[in-house]
Amino acid sequence: MKILLAVDSSAASEAAAKAIAARPWPKDTTVQILSVADTSSAWNAPELEEGLLKSAQEAVSAAADLLKSSAIAATSLVLTGDPKTVVVDYASQTEVDLIVVGSHDESDAMRFLLGSVTRAVVRFAPCSVEIVRPRLNSEAWKVLLATDGSPCSEAAARSIAARPWPAGSEFRVFGVAELSPAWFRIPYPAYFDPKAMEDLRGEAMKRAEDAVMAAEKILADAGLSESANEAVPSASVKELILTEAAQWGADLIVAGSHGRRGASRFLLGSVSEPVAFHATCSVEIVRMPHAG
């Protein structure tokens, strides 16, 4: 497994490095540590440019020392440019499997500047992305898999199944029923037809139940036992996932990304992105391998 850890000099990046160091990974996993110095503001100011490069080098060196102390193979690299594009481009060129970034939950200007990089990586990365937030537990994990039965959700389930997890870790499969896109093509009067609504809800529940069963089998085949699995009525998918994660005390939410863009993104919505930025725990967005 090839992991790209994108860091800066923030506490969030330090937390991301600690999370990688503390977590078991598949055999032969390697970590590339990248920091991008945005020297565009240092034009014709050599001392400022030197300071930015030094800060980036210190960030990757600190992360490398931390990972190596946990016997994780790590290399480090400093590049210059716009971090929002350099991280994504580098991940694409090197075909990494997972980008890990810290969650910059600071406020005001700091949140805007650093958070914009994380948002760009989440939205445009060609591979899976994890936003790391600090967790209280030190050993066993509580992993919530959100599924809709799509190939992306299946990839998310297989990603969980392929990794080693500490003893005592719990896994919950959470299927959410959504009304079929066909609902939006039904003539206006049907919006008030209770029978039509009931039929659509029934179809949605069946899809959610099938999704849960499929994900449950993938985890069971890998020897991972779920503590529970659910299919819930149609509602705001984002809020349902976030509420379930908070009430259960999840350490990590895993969800597949459909990678929708343009009109389809607007009509069908993107669940993984808002979940990633509003969750109180770490969130991993799984994409099909190298599907840029």
C-alpha positions, -999 to 999 in steps of 0.1 A, spaced: 0 0 0 14 34 -10 4 63 13 10 100 7 11 120 39 7 157 31 20 179 60 26 214 70 39 229 102 5 227 119 -7 206 149 -32 190 126 -4 175 104 14 163 135 -18 145 145 -20 129 111 15 116 113 8 102 148 -23 85 135 -4 67 108 24 57 132 -1 43 157 -22 23 132 -14 -12 118 -11 -13 80 -8 -41 54 26 -56 49 50 -37 27 31 -4 32 53 26 24 46 63 33 57 93 12 57 125 32 52 156 12 52 193 22 45 220 -3 61 254 2 40 281 -15 68 305 -24 46 327 -47 42 352 -20 80 354 -15 87 367 -50 119 388 -49 122 381 -11 149 354 -7 148 354 30 111 347 31 114 320 5 142 304 25 120 305 56 91 288 39 114 260 25 129 256 60 95 252 76 84 227 50 116 207 55 112 207 93 76 194 89 86 164 67 116 156 89 95 156 121 69 133 104 96 110 90 112 106 124 79 98 140 70 71 114 105 56 114 103 52 152 72 30 146 91 9 120 71 23 91 91 28 59 90 65 50 106 89 26 102 127 25 100 154 -1 96 191 -3 81 207 -34 72 243 -43 40 257 -58 3 259 -49 -3 231 -24 -39 226 -36 -27 214 -70 8 201 -62 -5 174 -37 -31 162 -62 -7 162 -91 20 144 -72 -5 117 -60 -16 112 -96 19 109 -109 31 85 -83 -2 65 -82 -5 64 -44 -34 45 -29 -43 69 -1 -36 105 8 -37 113 45 -42 149 56 -49 165 90 -81 183 97 -76 220 101 -104 229 124 -90 263 133 -111 293 128 -113 324 106 -83 330 83 -63 300 94 -92 277 87 -98 293 53 -62 291 42 -53 256 54 -88 242 50 -89 251 14 -60 227 7 -77 199 24 -109 206 5 -91 206 -28 -74 173 -20 -107 157 -10 -125 169 -41 -99 163 -68 -76 135 -56 -74 105 -80 -72 81 -50 -87 75 -16 -83 103 10 -84 103 48 -90 134 69 -75 126 103 -89 139 136 -75 130 170 -91 100 187 -94 92 224 -89 54 222 -54 41 218 -60 6 207 -93 -9 193 -111 10 166 -148 17 160 -153 19 122 -185 29 106 -190 19 70 -216 39 52 -229 20 21 -254 24 -6 -246 -8 -25 -227 9 -53 -193 -3 -67 -178 26 -47 -193 14 -15 -181 -21 -23 -146 -8 -28 -149 9 6 -159 -24 23 -130 -42 6 -106 -15 17 -116 -21 53 -114 -59 48 -79 -58 34 -63 -41 64 -52 -54 97 -71 -40 127 -62 -41 164 -79 -68 185 -113 -57 198 -120 -34 169 -157 -30 161 -173 -25 127 -208 -12 119 -224 -13 85 -248 16 80 -271 15 50 -292 46 42 -323 44 20 -326 71 -6 -354 77 -30 -346 67 -65 -336 94 -90 -367 83 -109 -387 102 -82 -376 135 -98 -391 125 -131 -426 116 -117 -453 141 -128 -461 169 -103 -494 154 -89 -475 122 -79 -458 142 -51 -491 141 -33 -498 104 -40 -493 85 -8 -492 52 -26 -464 64 -50 -444 77 -21 -448 44 -2 -437 24 -32 -406 45 -36 -397 43 1 -401 5 -1 -378 3 -31 -353 25 -13 -354 4 19 -348 -28 -2 -318 -12 -18 -304 -2 16 -309 -36 30 -292 -53 0 -263 -28 4 -259 -37 41 -260 -74 34 -234 -72 6 -210 -51 28 -216 -74 58 -205 -104 37 -173 -87 26 -163 -80 62 -174 -114 75 -153 -131 48 -123 -111 61 -130 -123 97 -143 -89 108 -175 -91 129 -199 -62 129 -214 -50 161 -246 -40 142 -259 -31 108 -288 -10 99 -310 3 70 -328 34 78 -357 53 62 -351 80 36 -338 113 51 -308 136 49 -281 111 43 -253 133 56 -271 140 89 -280 103 94 -244 92 89 -230 120 112 -256 113 139 -249 76 138 -212 81 140 -215 105 169 -240 84 189 -219 52 184 -186 70 192 -170 60 159 -133 66 154 -135 64 116 -162 68 90 -155 51 57 -175 59 26 -172 54 -11 -170 84 -34 -191 85 -66 -169 113 -80 -198 131 -95 -193 164 -112 -214 191 -128 -251 187 -130 -252 152 -116 -232 163 -86 -258 190 -79 -289 168 -85 -277 137 -67 -255 153 -42 -222 144 -27 -225 127 6 -189 119 13 -176 155 11 -200 171 36 -195 141 59 -157 145 57 -159 182 67 -185 180 94 -177 148 112 -161 149 147 -140 118 139 -116 108 111 -132 102 77 -119 81 48 -133 86 13 -126 56 -8 -122 59 -46 -118 32 -71 -81 25 -77 -64 53 -97 -97 64 -113 -87 100 -118 
